[in-house]
Amino acid sequence: MASEKEISPNKTLGITLVVFLMAYFIPFESPLIAGAVQEAFLMLSDYARQHVLLCLIPAMFIAGAVTVFLHQQAVIRYLGPKAPKVVSYGVASVSGAILAICSCTVLPLFKGIYKKGAGLGPAVSFLYSGPAINILAIVLSYKIFGWQLGLARMTGAILFSIIIGLLMHLIFRKEDEARLADERMFKYQETDGEKSLGQMAVYMFSMIGILIFVNWANSDGGSVIWDLIYKSKYWITGVFAIALFYSLFKWFSRDELKVWVRETRDFSLQIFPYLFFGVLVAGFLLGRPGHDALIPTEWVASLVGGNSLLSNFIASISGAFMYFATLTEVPILQGLIGAGMGKGPALALLLAGPSLSLPSMLVIGGELGFKKTAVYVLLVVMLSTLAGLLFGSLV
């Protein structure tokens, strides 16, 4: 299948020129640069080992299933721009919160529902809520940072998922309605309507169950029930896997499975290059958690003390560009607080960091375009900055 957007010769030449200039001028013999390059590839290695097989690939298959088998009118009915706001944003925020995944794993799912006809606002609400409203991360925030920061994080993340989605809807309302009009002209997949509601529920929820439980994290004593599930997570995952294989062999034809795999492949080709490049750049600039790269952690810590507007903004923008795997924001924030980070900037980083990263920005930009992506990033950073400033002044 030919790609939808072919790279022009001028763009190819421009990319080649940039690579040449980097190779010519960057002093790779410098210990600082050499260390940053090593951190970039070490971070990519960690990302590949910890997130691709168990997080991203299951998410890709779910996104492919959403695109191929989920009825478009159902998506438009509950998540479209003309759906009741209470329904659309409630469904989007709750769905994202249930998954509780990192900023990169949520991307193929966001792309799937957006491509299927979800309104920009609800889709963005889902995009933010998935990594931001992580139940275990909020519980750990309560335990490690105290109830005030834990409550502020939970409240801010829930409100932001709705407010940011609504603002994106209002800002780009006309463009989104035009997109929906185009979506209505799309032909449905031949598989639409062939499966019963029960069959689709087993098929979709078995994949979601695999994604959730195979990545279930250990709370290290933060929650007894949570850790009990963690000890049994592979058994629970196995039950969902059996349900998935049963549905595939019982209810789906060979041609349908081929279409599903092909759509999953296309999602992977659209997303993985951006993610891998973004992880490399993030690793080169900031390094892995606990490791310095081009920008030392001490520099960031020295700029986020107190509760000034600047310190909250720096915390927000730094968190937005850093890559946080699920729950890693907690130990990172512990280190920054120990180095003198204020409580306001700490909240700002917690609200901006898990929901955004440089890799996710690149993927979102490929789907929404530069303008919408820039507005989304700006909203996350601005609201996180203001929330941190308000929280810091209160506590």
C-alpha positions in Angstrom: 0.0 0.0 0.0 1.4 3.4 -1.0 2.0 5.9 1.7 -0.5 8.7 2.1 2.2 11.3 2.3 5.2 10.9 0.1 8.4 12.8 1.1 9.2 15.5 -1.5 12.7 15.7 -3.0 13.3 19.1 -1.4 12.4 17.7 2.0 14.7 14.7 1.5 17.4 17.1 0.5 16.8 19.2 3.6 16.9 16.2 5.9 20.2 15.1 4.3 21.6 18.6 4.7 20.7 18.7 8.4 22.3 15.3 9.0 25.4 16.4 7.1 25.7 19.6 9.1 25.3 17.7 12.4 27.9 15.2 11.4 30.3 18.0 10.3 30.0 20.4 13.3 29.0 18.4 16.4 32.2 17.6 18.3 31.6 13.9 18.9 35.1 13.6 20.4 34.0 15.7 23.4 33.4 13.6 26.5 30.1 15.5 27.1 28.8 14.8 23.6 30.1 11.2 23.6 28.3 10.6 27.0 25.1 12.2 25.7 25.2 10.0 22.5 25.7 6.9 24.7 22.8 7.9 26.9 20.6 8.4 23.8 21.2 4.8 22.7 21.0 3.4 26.2 17.7 5.1 26.6 16.5 3.7 23.3 17.7 0.2 24.4 15.7 0.5 27.7 12.7 1.8 25.8 12.8 -1.2 23.4 13.2 -3.7 26.2 10.7 -2.3 28.6 7.9 -0.8 26.5 7.8 -2.1 22.9 6.9 -5.8 23.3 4.5 -5.5 26.2 3.1 -2.0 25.8 3.3 -0.7 22.3 2.7 -3.8 20.3 -0.5 -4.8 22.2 -1.7 -1.1 21.9 -1.0 -1.3 18.1 -3.2 -4.4 17.8 -6.0 -2.7 19.8 -5.7 0.4 17.6 -5.9 -1.7 14.5 -9.0 -3.5 15.8 -10.6 -0.2 16.6 -10.0 1.0 13.0 -11.1 -2.2 11.3 -13.9 -3.6 13.4 -15.4 -0.9 15.6 -18.5 0.6 14.0 -17.8 4.2 13.0 -21.2 5.5 13.9 -20.7 4.2 17.5 -17.5 6.2 17.9 -19.2 9.3 16.4 -22.2 8.8 18.7 -20.2 8.7 21.9 -17.0 10.6 21.1 -18.0 12.8 18.1 -17.9 16.6 18.3 -21.7 16.7 18.4 -22.1 14.1 21.1 -23.4 15.3 24.5 -20.4 16.8 26.3 -21.0 14.9 29.5 -21.1 11.6 27.6 -18.1 12.3 25.2 -15.7 13.7 27.8 -16.8 11.3 30.5 -16.2 8.3 28.2 -12.9 9.7 27.0 -11.5 10.6 30.4 -12.7 7.4 32.1 -11.4 5.2 29.2 -8.0 6.8 29.4 -7.8 6.5 33.2 -8.7 2.8 33.1 -5.8 2.0 30.8 -3.3 3.9 32.9 -0.5 3.8 30.3 2.4 6.0 29.4 2.4 8.9 27.0 3.7 6.8 24.1 1.5 3.7 24.6 -1.6 5.8 24.5 -0.7 7.2 21.0 -1.9 4.3 18.8 -5.1 4.1 20.7 -5.6 7.9 20.4 -4.8 7.6 16.7 -7.3 4.8 16.3 -10.3 6.5 17.8 -9.5 9.8 16.1 -9.2 8.2 12.7 -12.5 6.4 13.3 -14.4 9.6 13.9 -13.9 10.8 17.5 -14.1 14.5 17.9 -10.8 16.3 18.5 -11.8 17.4 22.0 -12.8 13.9 23.4 -9.8 12.3 21.6 -7.4 14.8 23.2 -9.1 14.2 26.6 -8.4 10.5 26.1 -4.9 11.3 25.0 -4.2 13.3 28.2 -6.1 11.1 30.7 -4.4 7.8 29.8 -0.9 8.6 31.1 -1.9 11.4 33.5 -4.7 9.7 35.6 -2.7 6.7 36.6 -4.3 5.3 39.8 -1.1 3.7 41.1 1.0 6.8 40.4 -1.5 8.9 42.3 -1.5 6.4 45.2 2.3 6.5 45.3 2.2 10.3 45.2 -0.1 10.3 48.3 2.3 7.9 50.1 5.6 9.5 49.2 4.8 13.2 48.8 1.9 13.6 51.2 -1.8 14.0 50.8 -1.7 17.6 49.6 0.4 16.9 46.5 -1.3 13.6 45.9 -4.8 15.2 46.0 -3.6 18.1 43.9 -2.2 15.8 41.3 -5.4 13.7 41.1 -7.7 16.7 41.0 -5.6 18.6 38.4 -5.2 15.6 36.1 -9.0 14.9 36.0 -9.9 18.5 35.5 -7.1 19.0 32.9 -8.3 16.0 30.8 -11.7 17.7 30.4 -10.6 21.4 30.2 -7.9 20.8 27.6 -10.2 18.7 25.5 -12.9 21.3 25.6 -10.5 24.1 24.7 -9.1 22.1 21.8 -12.7 21.5 20.6 -13.6 25.3 20.9 -10.4 26.5 19.2 -10.6 24.0 16.2 -14.4 23.5 16.1 -14.9 24.4 12.4 -11.9 22.3 11.3 -13.2 19.3 13.3 -16.7 19.6 11.9 -15.3 19.6 8.4 -13.2 16.5 9.2 -16.3 14.8 10.5 -18.2 15.6 7.3 -15.4 13.9 5.4 -15.5 10.9 7.8 -19.2 10.3 6.9 -18.2 9.8 3.3 -15.8 7.0 4.1 -16.9 3.5 3.3 -17.2 1.1 6.2 -15.1 -1.9 6.4 -16.8 -5.1 5.1 -16.6 -6.5 8.6 -18.8 -3.8 10.2 -22.0 -5.1 11.6 -21.0 -8.8 11.2 -20.1 -9.4 14.9 -22.5 -9.3 17.8 -22.0 -6.8 20.6 -21.0 -9.7 23.0 -18.4 -11.0 20.5 -16.9 -7.6 20.0 -16.9 -7.0 23.8 -14.9 -10.3 24.4 -12.5 -9.5 21.5 -11.8 -5.9 22.5 -11.7 -6.3 26.3 -9.5 -9.4 26.1 -6.9 -7.3 24.3 -7.3 -4.4 26.8 -7.0 -6.8 29.7 -3.7 -8.1 28.3 -2.4 -4.6 27.9 -3.4 -3.6 31.4 -2.3 -6.6 33.4 0.9 -7.7 31.6 2.2 -4.2 32.4 0.8 -4.1 36.0 3.5 -2.5 38.2 4.6 -3.3 41.7 3.7 -0.6 44.3 6.4 -1.8 46.7 4.1 -2.0 49.6 2.0 1.1 48.6 -1.1 -1.1 48.2 -1.7 -4.6 49.4 -4.4 -5.3 46.9 -2.4 -3.8 44.1 0.6 -6.0 44.9 -1.6 -9.1 45.1 -2.7 -8.5 41.6 0.9 -7.9 40.6 1.9 -11.3 41.9 -0.8 -12.9 39.8 -0.6 -10.7 36.8 0.7 -13.3 34.3 -2.1 -15.7 35.3 -4.7 -13.0 34.8 -3.0 -12.1 31.5 -3.2 -15.7 30.5 -7.0 -15.8 31.0 -7.4 -12.8 28.8 -5.1 -14.3 26.2 -7.2 -17.5 26.1 -10.3 -15.4 25.6 -8.6 -13.5 22.8 -7.5 -16.7 21.0 -10.9 -18.2 21.4 -12.6 -15.1 19.8 -10.1 -15.0 16.9 -10.5 -18.7 16.0 -14.2 -18.8 16.6 -15.6 -15.6 15.2 -13.1 -14.2 12.7 -12.3 -15.3 9.2 -8.8 -15.5 7.7 -9.4 -12.4 5.5 -10.6 -10.4 8.5 -7.5 -11.3 10.5 -5.3 -10.3 7.5 -7.0 -6.9 7.4 -6.5 -6.5 11.1 -2.8 -7.4 10.9 -2.3 -5.1 7.9 -3.9 -2.1 9.8 -1.7 -2.9 12.8 1.3 -2.9 10.6 0.4 0.5 9.1 0.0 2.0 12.5 3.4 0.7 13.5 5.0 2.2 10.4 3.4 5.5 11.1 4.3 5.7 14.8 7.6 3.8 15.5 10.0 6.0 13.5 8.8 9.1 15.3 8.9 7.4 18.7 12.4 6.0 18.3 13.8 9.2 17.0 12.1 11.1 19.8 13.5 8.8 22.4 17.0 9.2 21.0 16.8 13.0 21.1 15.3 12.9 24.6 18.0 10.6 25.8 20.7 12.8 24.2 19.4 15.9 25.9 18.3 14.7 29.3 19.5 11.1 29.7 17.8 8.2 31.5 16.4 8.6 35.0 19.3 9.0 37.4 21.8 9.6 34.5 23.0 12.9 33.1 23.4 13.7 29.4 23.8 17.0 27.6 21.6 18.9 30.1 22.6 18.0 33.7 19.9 17.3 36.2 21.4 19.8 38.6 20.7 22.6 36.1 17.0 21.7 36.1 16.9 21.4 39.9 18.6 24.8 40.3 15.9 26.5 38.2 12.8 25.0 39.9 13.3 26.1 43.5 10.8 28.3 45.2 7.4 29.1 43.7 7.9 31.8 41.1 6.1 31.8 37.7 9.5 31.1 36.0 10.3 28.1 38.2 6.8 26.6 37.6 7.1 27.2 33.9 10.5 25.6 33.7 9.2 22.6 35.6 6.3 22.3 33.2 8.3 22.7 30.0 11.0 20.3 31.3 8.5 17.7 32.2 6.7 18.1 28.8 9.9 17.3 26.9 11.2 14.5 29.2 10.2 10.9 28.7 8.6 9.3 31.7 7.9 5.6 31.6 5.0 4.6 33.8 5.7 5.5 37.5 9.2 6.7 36.9 8.1 10.3 37.5 7.9 9.4 41.2 11.6 8.6 41.9 12.7 11.4 39.5 10.6 13.9 41.4 12.0 12.6 44.7 15.5 13.4 43.5 14.5 16.9 42.3 12.7 17.7 45.6 15.8 16.5 47.5 17.8 18.9 45.3 15.6 21.8 46.3 12.6 21.7 44.0 9.5 23.6 45.3 6.1 22.1 45.9 4.5 24.2 43.2 7.0 23.2 40.5 6.7 19.6 41.7 3.0 19.6 40.9 3.6 21.4 37.6 6.0 18.6 36.6 3.6 15.9 37.7 0.8 17.3 35.6 2.8 18.0 32.5 5.4 15.2 32.5 3.5 11.9 32.3 1.1 13.2 29.7 3.7 14.6 27.3 7.1 13.7 26.0 9.2 14.7 23.0 8.5 11.3 21.3 4.8 11.7 21.8 4.8 15.2 20.4 6.4 14.0 17.2 3.7 11.3 16.8 0.8 13.7 17.7 2.3 16.2 15.2 2.2 13.6 12.5 -1.5 13.0 13.1 -2.9 16.4 14.0 -0.4 18.7 12.3 1.9 21.3 13.8 -0.7 23.9 14.7 -3.0 21.6 16.8 0.0 19.9 18.4 1.5 23.2 19.4 -1.7 24.4 20.9 -2.2 21.1 22.8 1.4 21.3 24.2 0.9 25.0 25.1 -2.3 24.3 27.0 -0.7 21.5 29.0 2.3 23.6 29.9 0.3 26.8 30.7 -2.3 25.0 32.8 0.4 23.0 34.6 2.3 26.2 35.3 -0.7 28.0 36.7 -1.7 24.9 38.8 1.8 24.7 40.3 1.8 28.4 41.0 -1.5 28.3 42.8 -0.7 25.1 44.7 2.7 26.5 45.8 1.1 29.7 47.1 -1.5 27.7 49.1 0.9 25.2 50.8 
